Amino acid sequence: MSRVAVFFVASPLHYLAARRVALDHEPDARRILVYYNRVLEPVVRSADWDATLYIPWPRFEPLPGPFGRHRRLLENLRRVAAAIGRAQTLVLHSPVFDTEAINYFLRALPRMTGASAMLARILPDGLLNVQRYPLSLIRRGAQWLRGFRRLASPMLDYWRFSGDRIGSDAPFVDRIYVLAGFPHRYDPQRTVTLGPLVEVASGGEPVPVPAPRTAPRALVIGQPLVGVGMMDEAARSALSEAIAAWLAEVFGGPVDYKAHPREGERHEMREPHYHLLEIDEPIESYLARTPYAIVAGCCSTALFLARQIYGPQARIAAFGLDSVRFKGEGKRENTLSLMREFAIEIHGMPCSTANRS
């Protein structure tokens, strides 16, 4: 096939975004998924791709022996090029391009596959895209050091760039994919908004990965609030009751509870009628394959993950932030501001339970 789209992903969110891009924006290309984090193995559906392969991160999984990191980089290039075969146009997708694990592919793959054209496009990475991260002098220096690898192996030719570290200002990037409803600071002429990553409602297009159930459900995200000194017992009890009362009013369906690993068996926001989830996988991958109509909690980062994965079609609600003892000046205001930007509903607590710090 003359056009080949390659997707480099490291998280369930990257995977869902890549699949959305593949379906909506690269329907006629040969589509290859390259993942460099084994946490994705339960999420990846090989049938949805023309080829899938795992490549180890060179810094964390170098080959044994001398210059193992260098040799791992070369091996990864060879394996991905072999999966591509011959191509006329390559479209490389990644959430970030200032990393040795991905950047070397930009110049090496066209040479190794015979491609006459190469396009680079950025996949959304959720919270990383809310603000810009200019390359520091140290990172710019690291780019120059990585460039010296070509003296030993010409294929390892690092493409240096300036501006934002993910590559949004790089000359080789022609498109930046963003999530619907999420704030960003990119040039609107270069951005493309993706459709929903996961279908919450039954019917319509199938969900990207198999969902274990189709009936609408709600999810409460647990946190060790009392356990880490962020809230007293009275406020915790009121918080748990407030979430349960709100769910009964606006939803009325079955509710799952995902405990935080640091909660132990206390389950601070679990009510008796909640179903306790006992899963042995990251919350990202679980949410990626399990549609929920509502996700509620206090100030867990999982609320942001849920919004990133489900898009605007699910209700994401935060309770009790006025009763949380935030550590760090401005942390409460920053959290509230970010929740508003992410269209997370913010519900207060009765004044009698507030214990502001």
N, C-alpha and C positions, 0 to 999 in steps of 0.2 A: 504494500500500500504506500502511496506517495506521501501521505501526511500521517505522522505519528505523534500522538499526544502522550507525554510522560508526566506522571504525577508523583512527586516526592512528598510523603506524608509521615508524621510522627505521632499523631494523636487521633482519637476518634472524631474530634471536630474537623481536623484536616481531612480525614477520610470521607466524611459526609459531604464536605464542601467539594472535594475532588469528584465525587460521584455525581453531584449536581451539575458541576461544570461539564463532566464527560457526557451526561445525558442531554443537556440543553445547549452546549456550545461546541462540542466536538463529536456530533453524532456520526460523522462520516470518516473519522480518523481511526486508526488503530490505536487502542487505548491501553496503556501499560501502567500498572500501579507498582510503585517502588516504596516499600515502607522500611523504616530504620528504627523501629521500636516494637519489640515483641508483644507489647500490650495490645497491639492491634490484631493479633492472630484470631481471637474469637469474633472480631467484627468483620474482617475481610471476607467477602464472598467472591471466590475466584470466578464463578460463572458470569459475573458482571463485567469482567475484564478480559481482554485478549491475552494478557499475561500478567502475572503477579510475582514479585520476588522480594525477599528480605535481604537487605544489605546491612551489615554491621556498621555501627558508628566507629570510624577509625580510631578516634581518641580513646574510646572505652573498650573496644574489642580489636586491638591490633593483632596482626598475625604473629605467631610465635617466632622468636629469633630476632636477629639484628634488623633494624629499620622496619619493624613490624607495622608501624602506622603508615609509613610510606608505601609499603607493599600492599597493605589493605586498600589504600586509595586506588592503586592501580588495578587491583583485582575487582573492586566495585565498578570501576569504569568498564572493564572488560565484560563483566556479567551483564550490566545494563545495556551495553552496546550489542551484545549477543541477543538479548531479548528483543531489541528493536529491529535488528537486521538492517536491510538497506532502506533508505528513506530519502525523499526529496526535501521535505519540510519537517522540522522538529519543533514542537511546541512544548516547552518545559515549564512545569508548574511547581511552585514551592512556596511555603509561607515565609521563607527568609532566604536571602542569597548571600549574605555575608557569613558563610560558614564553610570550612574546608570540606565538609561532608557532601555539599551540594555544588558549590561554586565551580569546582573543576570540571563539572559536566558541561558547563556552558560552552567552553571552547573545545573540549575533547570530543564530545559526542558527534558534532557535525563532521569532524575529520574521520572518526571511526565508522560512521554510517554512510558517508558519502553525501550527506544532506547539503544542499546549496543554500538553504535558508533556515534560520533559527529564530524563534520567538520565545521570550521569557515572560511569564505571567505569575502574579502573586496570588496565592490562596489566602483566604481570611484566616486569622488566628485569634479571633475574639478580642480579649482584653488588650492584646499587644497592638491592635490597630486603633485603639481609642486615641492614642497620642503618638507623636513622632519621637523617634529615638535616634538623634543625630549621632553619627559615628565620631567617637572621641579620638583624640590623638593616639591613644594606645591601640585602639582598634584599627586605625589607619596604618599604624606601624606594623600591626600583625598581618595586614594584607600584603605589605611589602615583603615581610619575612616568608610568607607562604608562596610568594612569587618565585623565590629562589629554588623551589623544588624542581622547576623546569630545567635547571642546569643539569640535574641528574636524570630527569624523565621529562622530555619535551611535552608529553601529554598533560602533565600537571601544570597547566598555565593558568594561574589565578587571575580572574578578571577584577581588577581593582575599580572601586567607584567611591563616590562621596555622597553626602546627604544622609538620608535615613538608612539605618543599618539593614532593614529588611529588603531594600532595593527599590523602593518606590520612586527614587530620583535617578536611578541608574539608567544609562542610555540604552541598555539592552532590554529593559522592561517596557512593553507597550500596553499592558492592561493590568488593572488591579481589581480583583473580585472582592466585593464587600457583602456583608450580611444585611438583609432587609431590616430597616429600622434602627441600625446601629450607627452611632456617630463616628466620623472619621475626619481626617485632615488632608485627604488626598485631592489631587486635581480632579474635579468632577468630569472633565473631558476624558479622563483615562480610566474611570471606574465603571464597573458593571455590577449591578445588584443581582445577587442570586435569588432564586426561588426558595421555598421552604426546604430545609434540609431533611426534616422528618414530617410525615403526614400524621397529624394528631387525630383527625376525624377518620372514621371508617369510610370506605368508599373512595372513589377517585384513584389516583395513582398509588400503587403499592408503596409501603414504606421502604426506604433504602435497604434496611436489613430486617430480618424476620422479627416481628413483634410477638411476644408470648401470649398476648391477649388483645382483643379488639374492643371490648367494652370500655367506655371512658372511666378512668380512674384518676385519683388525686394522689400526690406524693408530699409527705412532710419530711423535710431534711433536718436531721438531728444535729445538735451541737452541745459540747460540754460547757455550757455557760456558767453554771454554778461551780463546776469542777475546776475552772481556770480563773475564777474570781471576776467574771464579767457581769454577773448578775446575782442578786440574793435569792433565797428560796421563795419568798413571797412573790417576787417579780416573775420568777420562772414558772410558778404555778399559774399565775394570771396569764402569762404568755401562752402556755399550753392550752388553757381554757379558751383564750381569745381565738386562737387558730382553729380549734375544734368547732367553736360556735360559728365562726365565719364560713367554714367549709360546709357545715350543716345548712346554713342559710343560702349560700350561692351554688352549692353543688349537690349535696345529699347522696352522693354515690360512695362506692368503696374507697377507702384510703389506705395507702401503703406508708410505712415508716422506714426510712433509711437511717440507721444509727451511725453516728460518727465513731471511728475506731477508738477514740479516746473517751467515749462515754462509758465503756465497759458494759455492764448490764443495767445501768441506771436509766438510760433512755429518757432524757430530761423533758422532751416534748411529745412523748408518746402517750396517747390516750388508750384506754382499754380496748376500744373497738378497732384500733388500727391494726393492720396486718404487718408484722415485722418481716422486712426483707432480709434474707440470709443469702447474700451473694458473695462470691469469691472472685471479684473483678473490679476494676476501677469504676467509679461512679460515671465517668464520661462514657465508657463503652456500654454500661447498662442503660443510661439515658438514650444513647444513640440507637439502641434497638428496642426501646420500650416507650411508646408514645404515652404521654400524660396530658390530660386536659388542664390540670392545675398543679403547680409546684409551689409549696409554701414553706417558710422557715423564718429565721431571724436575720442573721447577717452572714450566712455561710457563702463561700465562693461558689458552692454548687448552684446557688440561685442564678449567678451570672452564667455558669456553664449551661444551665437549662435554657436560658434565654438564647444563648449562642446556638444551641442545637435545635431548639424548636421554632425559633423565629417568633414573629408577632402573633401566631395563631394560638399559643398557649397563654394562660394567665399565670404570671409569676408574682408572688406576693411575699413581702417582708413585714414582720411584726416585731414590735417591741424595741425598736432601736432607741427610743427615748428612755429606756430602762437599762441600756447596756453601758457598762463602764469601759469605754474605749481607752486603750493605751496609746498614748501619743497625741500631741497637740494637732488638732485639725482632722483627726482620723474620722470622727463622727460626721463632720461636714463633708469630707471627701467621699465617704461611703454613701451618704445620702445623695450627693450630687451625681455620683456614678450610677446609682440606682435609677435616678430620674432620667438620665441619659439613656439607660437601657430599658426604659419603660417598665420597670419593676414597680408594682403597686406598693405603697408604703402605708402601713396601718399603725396607728399609735396605740398607746396603752392608757388605762385609767391613771389619772394623776397620782392617786394614792400609792401606785406601785412604782412610780418612776424613782430611780436612784441615780441621777446624773452625776458624773464625775467632773 
